[in-house]
Amino acid sequence: MGVGKSTVGRLLAERLGTGFRDTDEDIVAAEGRSIADIFVGEGESAFRAIEKRAVRDALAGHEGVLALGGGAILDAETRALLAGHRVVYLSMDVEEAVRRTGLNVARPLLSVNPRKQWRELMEARRHLYEEVATAVVATDGRTPEEVTRAALDALELKEA
């Protein structure tokens, strides 16, 4: 959360001369409401089912850069679908998360004691991010342009 998936994804797509798609944006457009509203109204498991379909559809129908929500990798089938793709895990530590988001914005999974919950989420998810990642790029203290360059270098991709 707040790592820059959409910003860096758009920059990567621009540099590679391809399209960009964000599954969180797909979900909001399809559902007609925010992700936070889905979490509150239907719960996390309902949201994860919606997210799983959105990721599956995006992977099947999009050839460019795709940004996934931070919890998409929780689903084993989604992780299996990612196996044939180049995947960049954008990492950051909690201090960087605080600096970027203040951890006080509408993040349904961080509503109480956000620093502690962020750490717990990362402890539970980090190994899954690393499992699917072709490359890990640290974002701490870097501009979106620097992260984009590092991702291109890590994937050994040339700009269009």
The 8 nearest C-alpha neighbors of each residue, nearest first, counted from 0:
[[1, 2, 69, 96, 3, 68, 106, 4],
 [0, 2, 3, 100, 96, 99, 4, 102],
 [1, 3, 0, 4, 89, 91, 90, 138],
 [2, 4, 6, 1, 5, 7, 143, 89],
 [5, 3, 7, 8, 6, 66, 2, 89],
 [4, 6, 8, 3, 7, 66, 9, 21],
 [7, 5, 3, 9, 8, 4, 10, 143],
 [6, 8, 10, 9, 4, 5, 143, 147],
 [9, 7, 5, 11, 6, 10, 4, 12],
 [8, 10, 12, 6, 7, 11, 19, 5],
 [9, 11, 7, 13, 8, 12, 14, 6],
 [12, 10, 8, 14, 13, 9, 147, 7],
 [11, 13, 17, 15, 9, 10, 14, 64],
 [12, 14, 10, 16, 11, 15, 9, 17],
 [15, 13, 158, 11, 12, 16, 159, 10],
 [16, 14, 159, 158, 12, 13, 17, 11],
 [17, 15, 13, 159, 14, 12, 18, 158],
 [18, 16, 12, 63, 15, 13, 19, 64],
 [19, 17, 63, 12, 64, 20, 16, 62],
 [18, 20, 64, 12, 63, 9, 65, 8],
 [19, 21, 65, 66, 64, 22, 18, 63],
 [22, 20, 66, 24, 23, 65, 67, 25],
 [21, 23, 25, 24, 67, 53, 54, 26],
 [22, 24, 26, 25, 21, 68, 27, 67],
 [25, 23, 27, 22, 21, 26, 28, 20],
 [26, 24, 22, 28, 23, 27, 29, 21],
 [27, 25, 29, 23, 24, 28, 30, 22],
 [26, 28, 24, 30, 32, 33, 31, 25],
 [29, 27, 25, 31, 26, 30, 24, 32],
 [30, 28, 26, 27, 31, 25, 32, 24],
 [31, 29, 27, 32, 28, 26, 33, 37],
 [32, 30, 28, 27, 29, 33, 26, 34],
 [33, 31, 27, 30, 36, 34, 37, 28],
 [32, 34, 36, 35, 27, 37, 31, 30],
 [33, 35, 37, 36, 38, 27, 32, 26],
 [34, 36, 38, 33, 37, 107, 39, 106],
 [37, 35, 39, 33, 34, 38, 40, 32],
 [36, 38, 34, 40, 35, 39, 41, 46],
 [39, 37, 42, 35, 43, 36, 41, 40],
 [40, 38, 36, 37, 42, 41, 35, 107],
 [41, 39, 37, 38, 36, 42, 35, 43],
 [42, 40, 37, 38, 45, 39, 43, 46],
 [43, 41, 38, 45, 44, 39, 40, 46],
 [42, 44, 46, 38, 45, 47, 41, 37],
 [43, 45, 47, 46, 42, 48, 41, 38],
 [46, 44, 48, 47, 43, 42, 41, 49],
 [45, 47, 43, 49, 44, 48, 50, 38],
 [46, 48, 50, 44, 49, 45, 51, 43],
 [49, 47, 51, 45, 50, 46, 44, 52],
 [50, 48, 46, 52, 47, 51, 53, 45],
 [49, 51, 47, 53, 48, 52, 46, 54],
 [50, 52, 48, 54, 53, 49, 47, 55],
 [53, 51, 55, 49, 50, 54, 56, 48],
 [54, 52, 50, 56, 51, 55, 22, 57],
 [53, 55, 57, 51, 56, 52, 58, 22],
 [54, 56, 52, 58, 53, 57, 51, 59],
 [57, 55, 59, 53, 54, 58, 60, 52],
 [58, 56, 54, 60, 59, 61, 55, 53],
 [57, 59, 55, 56, 60, 61, 54, 62],
 [60, 58, 56, 57, 61, 55, 62, 54],
 [59, 61, 57, 58, 56, 62, 55, 63],
 [62, 60, 57, 58, 63, 59, 20, 65],
 [61, 63, 60, 64, 18, 58, 17, 59],
 [64, 62, 18, 17, 19, 61, 65, 12],
 [65, 63, 19, 12, 8, 18, 20, 66],
 [64, 66, 20, 21, 19, 63, 67, 8],
 [67, 65, 21, 4, 5, 8, 20, 22],
 [68, 66, 22, 21, 71, 69, 65, 23],
 [67, 69, 71, 70, 23, 22, 66, 21],
 [68, 70, 71, 0, 67, 72, 73, 124],
 [69, 71, 72, 68, 73, 47, 124, 67],
 [70, 72, 73, 68, 69, 67, 74, 50],
 [71, 73, 74, 70, 78, 77, 127, 128],
 [74, 72, 71, 70, 75, 127, 124, 78],
 [73, 75, 77, 72, 76, 71, 78, 51],
 [76, 74, 78, 77, 79, 73, 72, 80],
 [77, 75, 79, 78, 74, 80, 51, 81],
 [76, 78, 80, 74, 79, 75, 72, 81],
 [77, 79, 75, 81, 76, 80, 72, 131],
 [78, 80, 76, 82, 77, 81, 75, 83],
 [81, 79, 77, 78, 82, 76, 83, 55],
 [80, 82, 78, 84, 79, 83, 77, 131],
 [83, 81, 79, 80, 84, 131, 78, 85],
 [82, 84, 81, 80, 85, 79, 86, 131],
 [85, 83, 81, 82, 86, 80, 133, 131],
 [84, 86, 133, 87, 83, 132, 154, 81],
 [85, 87, 132, 133, 84, 88, 134, 131],
 [88, 86, 134, 132, 135, 133, 89, 85],
 [87, 89, 135, 132, 90, 128, 136, 134],
 [90, 88, 136, 137, 135, 87, 138, 2],
 [91, 89, 137, 138, 88, 136, 2, 135],
 [92, 90, 139, 138, 137, 95, 2, 93],
 [91, 93, 95, 94, 96, 90, 139, 118],
 [92, 94, 96, 95, 97, 91, 118, 114],
 [95, 93, 97, 96, 92, 98, 91, 99],
 [94, 96, 98, 93, 97, 92, 139, 99],
 [97, 95, 93, 99, 94, 98, 100, 92],
 [98, 96, 101, 94, 95, 102, 100, 99],
 [97, 99, 95, 96, 101, 100, 94, 102],
 [100, 98, 96, 97, 101, 95, 1, 2],
 [101, 99, 102, 97, 96, 98, 1, 104],
 [100, 102, 97, 103, 98, 99, 96, 104],
 [103, 101, 100, 97, 104, 113, 96, 114],
 [102, 104, 101, 105, 100, 113, 106, 110],
 [103, 105, 102, 106, 100, 101, 110, 109],
 [104, 106, 107, 103, 35, 110, 109, 102],
 [107, 105, 109, 108, 104, 110, 35, 103],
 [106, 108, 109, 110, 35, 105, 38, 39],
 [107, 109, 106, 110, 116, 111, 117, 113],
 [110, 108, 113, 106, 107, 111, 116, 117],
 [109, 111, 107, 108, 113, 106, 112, 105],
 [112, 110, 113, 109, 116, 108, 115, 114],
 [113, 111, 115, 114, 116, 110, 109, 117],
 [112, 114, 109, 116, 115, 111, 117, 102],
 [115, 113, 117, 116, 112, 118, 93, 102],
 [114, 116, 118, 117, 113, 112, 119, 111],
 [115, 117, 119, 113, 118, 114, 109, 120],
 [118, 116, 120, 114, 119, 115, 113, 121],
 [119, 117, 121, 115, 116, 120, 122, 114],
 [120, 118, 116, 122, 121, 117, 123, 115],
 [121, 119, 117, 123, 118, 122, 124, 116],
 [120, 122, 124, 118, 125, 123, 119, 117],
 [121, 123, 119, 120, 124, 125, 118, 126],
 [122, 124, 120, 121, 125, 119, 126, 127],
 [123, 125, 121, 127, 126, 122, 120, 128],
 [126, 124, 128, 121, 127, 122, 123, 129],
 [125, 127, 129, 128, 124, 130, 123, 122],
 [128, 126, 130, 124, 129, 125, 72, 131],
 [129, 127, 125, 130, 126, 131, 132, 88],
 [128, 130, 132, 126, 127, 131, 125, 88],
 [131, 129, 127, 128, 132, 126, 78, 125],
 [132, 130, 129, 128, 78, 82, 127, 81],
 [133, 131, 86, 129, 134, 87, 88, 130],
 [132, 134, 86, 85, 87, 131, 135, 154],
 [135, 133, 87, 132, 153, 88, 136, 86],
 [134, 136, 88, 87, 89, 132, 137, 90],
 [135, 137, 89, 90, 88, 150, 138, 134],
 [138, 136, 90, 139, 89, 91, 135, 146],
 [137, 139, 141, 91, 90, 146, 140, 89],
 [140, 138, 91, 141, 137, 95, 92, 90],
 [139, 141, 138, 142, 95, 137, 91, 145],
 [142, 140, 138, 139, 145, 146, 143, 144],
 [141, 143, 145, 144, 146, 140, 138, 147],
 [142, 144, 146, 145, 7, 147, 141, 6],
 [143, 145, 147, 142, 146, 148, 10, 7],
 [146, 144, 142, 148, 147, 143, 141, 149],
 [147, 145, 149, 143, 148, 144, 138, 150],
 [146, 148, 144, 150, 145, 149, 7, 11],
 [147, 149, 145, 151, 150, 146, 152, 144],
 [148, 150, 146, 152, 147, 151, 153, 145],
 [151, 149, 153, 147, 152, 148, 154, 146],
 [152, 150, 156, 148, 154, 149, 153, 155],
 [151, 153, 155, 149, 150, 154, 148, 156],
 [154, 152, 150, 155, 151, 149, 134, 136],
 [155, 153, 151, 156, 152, 150, 134, 133],
 [154, 156, 152, 153, 151, 157, 150, 149],
 [155, 157, 151, 154, 152, 158, 153, 15],
 [158, 156, 159, 155, 151, 15, 152, 14],
 [157, 159, 15, 14, 156, 16, 151, 11],
 [158, 15, 16, 14, 157, 13, 17, 156]]
